[in-house]
Amino acid sequence: MFKKMDIYRILTLIFAVVVMIFSSLSLVYPDTYKHSYKIAQFFLSLVLLCSGITEFKANRKSMAIASFIVSLLTFFVFVFTLVVRTG
């Protein structure tokens, strides 16, 4: 199964699992894991970045550009939530 997959697809799967774990922790235990959504958001931007690279290598440039833009937007929101304190 993994012979046909390149490194970016494997990384996408790993990052997606990390996103699901941190998002689930944030939903199930909101008081204990208050800031796990920030970590999930960072890994979500990495998922979209790896997905964009995979799409670009498959010559689907419009989907690759969309993935890159959404990845940048998600990373910008991640950095913005780190800088701004939510009271």
C-alpha positions, 0 to 999 in steps of 0.5 A: 500500500505504501509503495504507491504513495509518495512521501507527501501523501504519507505526511498528509495522512499522518498530519490528518490523524494528528488533527483528528486527535487534537480536535477530538481532545478539544471537543471531548475535554474542553477545560483540560485541553483549552489550546489544543485547537491551535495545535490542530490548526497548525497541523491542518495547515500542514495537511493542506500544504502537503495536499497542495504539493501532491496536487501540483505534482499531479499537474492539477494546478488550480487545486494546488493553488487553492490548497496553498492559499487555504494553507497560508490562510490557516497558518496566518490564523494560527499565528494570529491566535498565538499573538493575540491573547483571548481573555 
